[in-house]
Amino acid sequence: MADPGSTTGEFRLPATFAAFRHKNFRLYWFGNIISFVGTWMQNTAKSWLVLSLTNSPFFVGLDSTLSWLAVWFVSLPAGVLSDHMDKRKLMLFTQSGLAVFALLLAILTWTKTINIYFILAISAIAGIFTAVNAPVAQTLIPELVGKKDILNAIALNSSMFNIARMIGPALAGSLLTFTGPAVCFALNSASFLAIIIALFFIRLNTPSAPGSDERFTRRILTGVRFVKNHPDIRILMIMTGVFSSFGICYIPLMPVIARDVLHLDARGYGLMMTALGAGALTGGLTLATLSRTRHRGKILFAGTGLLGALIIIFSFVRLPVVALALLVFIGFCQTSIASLTNTLIQTNSPDHLRGRTMSVFNIFFNGMFPIGSLIAGAIAQAKGAPFALLTGGIAVLLTLTAVSLVHPRLRQL
């Protein structure tokens, strides 16, 4: 893969921010952070609105499920498109579509015509655009910075995501109290302009993908076959699936935990999401600083084990101040695991298959998340949110133990 050749060359940056030497990455990062603040505002407001309309943890989980369900049907074709089409143009299309759906949510809520079925339908359709966007956005990063700075760029990208996760829910918590969810949805729609403008200004020097006479379905199968035959990537995919199903089951349950377990209002719920984002931001920056480390596999194992233990402890907490402290550490582990796994998969994938490999990753990461959300919502409905958290933490630890026995070599990556 050719280096994008867009480094500034005029000033030195600390190792933590090495990827910011690349102009394209700076444009992408700053455009995305504004957009993701809006996205987190919408996610927070939508979950609270669903709980308010239905008073049902199951529907909260169902909405999260439908938001990501399309990953199962769209990711693999999207991976092929990512390997053979202009990524900028694809992202411009998906981001514009998501802006329209956010605006539709705002209008329906503002006119008081919103109901749970409209929300579920919009989540399902918008999820198609999100599923197409995911592998494209992930495989664009190496083209923005070159191979040398991939882990640093992915970690900084994760930090950006988590800065937004700190700011967005806090803003949403206040706006839900004083203005209602419609304003959150409208601001999210407007925030997409930032990344759309940034994409217009990004210029890439990477060569076009090599031509291929393979049929579309065969191109998909080529990517799946590569993942299946690569033992390290195959195990990383399995770990990702469990992590996404059970290791982050607390995310869709957060409004239920806030209201019914910790007895907090909308602002308290926003504060919980902010604490989670603060920990994730710290984890992302720490990983960016250690981006040249040779102990990625060991850090991945340690972070996964710690996450499982923290979720189990979190399931027994009833004091808000203790919950907030735990969420900081949970967020730290979550972003470290996700960024390291993403990097290990991308760096072990050839350039011409990276989009398709990451499309499989998105099935395990984003595709398993809705299944986990639905399971967590159903368990929370029947046994309570704390029991759902306990189940998730135990599942993470059992999987880590199995991987340690079956594929111990992963620690050496």
Secondary structure, DSSP 8 states (H G I E B T S, - for coil): ------B--SS---GGGGGGGBHHHHHHHHHHHHHHHHHHHHHHHHHHHHHHHH--HHHHHHHHHHHHTTHHHHHHHHHHHHHHS-HHHHHHHHHHHHHHHHHHHHHHHHTT---HHHHHHHHHHHHHHHHHHHHHHHHHHHHHH-GGGHHHHHHHHHHHHHHHHHHHHHHHHHHHHHT-HHHHHHHHHHHHHHHHHHHHH------------S-HHHHHHHHHHHHHH-HHHHHHHHHHHHIIIIITTHHHHHHHIIIIIS---HHHHHHHHHHHHHHHHHHHHHHHHTTT-S-HHHHHHHHHHHHHHHHHHHTT---HHHHHHHHHHHHHHHHHHHHHHHHHHHHTS-GGGHHHHHHHHHIIIIIHHHHHHHHHHHHHHHH-HHHHHHHHHHHHHHHHHHHHHH-GGGGG-
